[in-house]
Amino acid sequence: MISLDLPHARRLAFSCVRAQLVVTVLVAAVSWGVAGPRAAWSAGVGGGASTLASVAMALLAFGRLAGSGAERMLLAFYLGEIAKITVVIVVLVVALVFMRVNPVAMIAAYVATFLVYWVVLARALWSGRTAPAPADRGSDGGTPREMA
């Protein structure tokens, strides 16, 4: 079983946002070099949509509602996910309708920032930061005491 305490989960969520911001800047820089300033701007919009959505999710999911009971925590995550999806849709639609964007660069940056979730989660799992503390493990060293 994998468990996260709330402060660690909050740090993990905001480290994902920081990583998405870095990836957005990198993809925009590469886009500038490959296809010019319009592609760089488009990549910034695509990556920015994903990063902004992650900020909305993290703020809502780990805000005041998160630590006040299971039902309210679940509500906070649902509201965060709804806000995240809404932000992505609105930003991408506005960009496609009202701006002259390079759709390939925009979607490439969005996809690259989306992959950041998996990289951040994998790093957290492999580093062991999500495992229960050693004092909480049973005599076999791997099973939590409650399950042993």
C-alpha positions, -999 to +999 in steps of 0.1 A: +000+000+000+013+035-009+004+064+014+011+101+013+007+125+042-010+158+032+020+181+035+041+157+013+013+154-012+010+192-014+048+195-020+046+168-046+018+186-064+036+219-065+069+202-075+049+189-105+038+225-113+074+237-111+085+208-134+057+217-159+069+253-160+104+242-167+093+219-195+071+246-210+101+270-212+123+243-227+097+233-253+091+270-262+129+275-266+132+245-289+101+256-308+117+291-313+148+275-326+130+251-349+100+271-362+103+307-350+086+330-325+050+321-333+058+284-325+075+294-293+045+315-283+022+287-292+043+262-271+041+287-242+003+288-245+000+250-247+024+243-218+010+272-199-026+258-201-014+226-185+007+244-159-021+268-150-046+239-148-022+221-124-019+252-102-058+253-100-059+217-091-032+219-064-047+250-048-082+235-047-073+200-038-048+210-011-065+241+002-087+246+032-111+218+024-084+191+021-076+186+058-111+187+073-125+152+068-127+126+041-159+138+025-146+174+022-112+162+010-129+142-018-150+172-027-119+193-029-103+168-053-134+167-074-136+205-075-099+207-083-103+182-112-133+201-126-113+234-124-083+217-141-103+204-170-122+237-174-089+257-174-074+235-201-104+236-223-109+273-220-073+282-226-068+259-256-101+269-272-095+306-267-060+302-282-072+282-312-101+306-319-087+340-311-049+337-316-028+327-345-011+297-330+010+269-343-012+240-333+016+214-335+038+234-311+009+241-288-002+205-285+034+192-283+040+215-253+007+204-237+016+167-241+051+173-228+038+189-197+012+162-193+040+136-192+055+155-163+029+140-140+041+105-147+078+115-143+072+132-110+050+103-097+076+077-108+104+096-091+084+099-059+076+062-059+112+051-068+127+073-041+106+056-014+092+089-002+056+075-004+063+044+017+052+041+053+077+050+079+099+020+092+082+022+126+049+015+110+060-017+093+054-052+106+080-077+116+086-088+079+098-052+072+074-047+043+038-051+055+023-023+076+018-034+112-020-030+108-020-057+081+005-081+096 
